[in-house]
Amino acid sequence: MFKNLLEAIGNTPLVKINFDSPAQIFAKLEYLNPGGSVKDRSALFMIEEAERTGKLKPGGTIVDASSGNHGIAVAMIGRVKNYRVIITVSEKISQEKLQTIQAYGAEVVMCPPTDFIEDPRGYHSQALKIHQNIPNSFMPNQYFNVTNAIAHEKLLGPEIWKQTEGKITHFFAGAGTCGTISGVGRFLKSQNPKIKIIALDSINSWRATKGNPKPYKVEGMGMDFETPVYDKKSVDEIITISDDNALYMLKNLASNYGFLVGPSSGAVAFAAEQYAKKLTKNDLAVMIFGDSGRAYLTKGFYTEEKTDKVLKKEKKENVTHL
Ligand SMILES: Cc1ncc(COP(=O)(O)O)c(C=O)c1O
């Protein structure tokens, strides 16, 4: 029994998935958090730290930029804690995520998608501007605030360690702000430095294209800027994934395994499934399923025919170990 909704964040199930591998592969169902994603944890942690340090006071406003899930988490937490919330988003956002933020009563500012985070028209710059203009406002600043990774180091990492009874050997997560991969990676390596931490990036991201990003469909995931949130020492490998392979796996997970997840989980599972073929029976891998497919139904990913055909040609070539 919980005294309020925010206490129900975390303690998500770890569920075995029967990929063709001698190893045991588990999915951490982060989409079962009350706000529907892994971002509930980091948003709550950043907001409560701001309350503790006096950066956020009663009656205050929370402003941040988000690809959707962080905004949903902040909007939900803002409602429970009675803060005004303003979220800047990019036009790339799914209708479901946009309407979810609005359903919680948050204000949304729509910004054009930009190739670079510093672009003054983009959602991050716009959030900074709004924050500077509103007295008694707090900006969690998920893209550049190292507290984002500390949240996952203190909450998600220990939870996975406990649930696997310390037997985890490989960890896979999508990298956007890099909070999840860096925080969980840091904690797991502090327990056992041999654990391999594997980040998933989009093949079209700023990092993967060496500064010449191209548009991609997977939301939330993709290393598109330099950030102190990214703890390089805690990550062993970065694997790049194409939209087609992420979207193929997203359909496969729903129709063959019963997991209705979002595109970043498709990317993570695609990489983990390929990787797991090389693992042994002594290995135990955990992958993060960051959000639910329900947030993307109107994008038509689940009904597109194209992804099946493309996969047959692309399946192996597109997984690049850097
Ligand atoms: C569904 C989903 N997966 C993965 C990520 C990436 O997580 P992080 O920002 O901690 O790197 C995000 C971030 O918004 C996300 O929404």
The ligand as an SDF file (V2000), in Angstrom:
LIG
                    3D

 16 16  0  0  0  0  0  0  0  0999 V2000
   11.6430    5.4710  -24.0430 C   0  0  0  0  0  0  0  0  0  0  0  0
   13.0010    5.9730  -23.7410 C   0  0  0  0  0  0  0  0  0  0  0  0
   14.0220    5.1300  -23.8580 N   0  0  0  0  0  0  0  0  0  0  0  0
   15.2850    5.5320  -23.6090 C   0  0  0  0  0  0  0  0  0  0  0  0
   15.5590    6.8320  -23.2380 C   0  0  0  0  0  0  0  0  0  0  0  0
   16.9730    7.2380  -22.9820 C   0  0  0  0  0  0  0  0  0  0  0  0
   17.2160    7.3460  -21.6080 O   0  0  0  0  0  0  0  0  0  0  0  0
   18.2650    8.3930  -21.0620 P   0  0  0  0  0  0  0  0  0  0  0  0
   17.7380    9.7480  -21.3660 O   0  0  0  0  0  0  0  0  0  0  0  0
   18.3670    8.1150  -19.5980 O   0  0  0  0  0  0  0  0  0  0  0  0
   19.5650    8.1470  -21.7740 O   0  0  0  0  0  0  0  0  0  0  0  0
   14.5060    7.7300  -23.1020 C   0  0  0  0  0  0  0  0  0  0  0  0
   14.7530    9.1140  -22.7500 C   0  0  0  0  0  0  0  0  0  0  0  0
   13.8960    9.9700  -22.8330 O   0  0  0  0  0  0  0  0  0  0  0  0
   13.2050    7.3010  -23.3640 C   0  0  0  0  0  0  0  0  0  0  0  0
   12.1590    8.1380  -23.2460 O   0  0  0  0  0  0  0  0  0  0  0  0
  1  2  1  0
  2  3  1  0
  2 15  2  0
  3  4  2  0
  4  5  1  0
  5  6  1  0
  5 12  2  0
  6  7  1  0
  7  8  1  0
  8  9  2  0
  8 10  1  0
  8 11  1  0
 12 13  1  0
 12 15  1  0
 13 14  2  0
 15 16  1  0
M  END
$$$$
